[in-house]
């Protein structure tokens, strides 16, 4: 599982929560760092913030959905943006799930389990 969020506090909180629930995690602070990690280790699920410097979540989502080597990666957006406009844009770009911060832990974990069940095994 790759967690991409520019907030160090949120990255570490998610890392702790996910590891406590049995997930192996990698962390990236923005889309550029995530792209570098994706070149060497392809996760089955990516948890992606929208608003980040350098390469934001929508830009990264667009890149990933245009490249066949990333087609099997399930992508859940995790953002503070709750409006229908953001949800619709994410869905239109190919996001598999959309979660709003602060997201209840049980909802986060259930969503990630669902995405893992849908993701192809490496």
HELIX and SHEET records of a PDB file:
HELIX    1   1 UNK A    8  UNK A   20  1                                  13    
HELIX    2   2 UNK A   31  UNK A   40  1                                  10    
HELIX    3   3 UNK A   57  UNK A   66  1                                  10    
HELIX    4   4 UNK A   68  UNK A   70  5                                   3    
HELIX    5   5 UNK A   84  UNK A   93  1                                  10    
HELIX    6   6 UNK A  105  UNK A  118  1                                  14    
SHEET    1   A 5 UNK A  26  UNK A  28  0                                        
SHEET    2   A 5 UNK A   2  UNK A   4  1                                        
SHEET    3   A 5 UNK A  45  UNK A  48  1                                        
SHEET    4   A 5 UNK A  74  UNK A  79  1                                        
SHEET    5   A 5 UNK A  97  UNK A 100  1                                        
END                                                                             
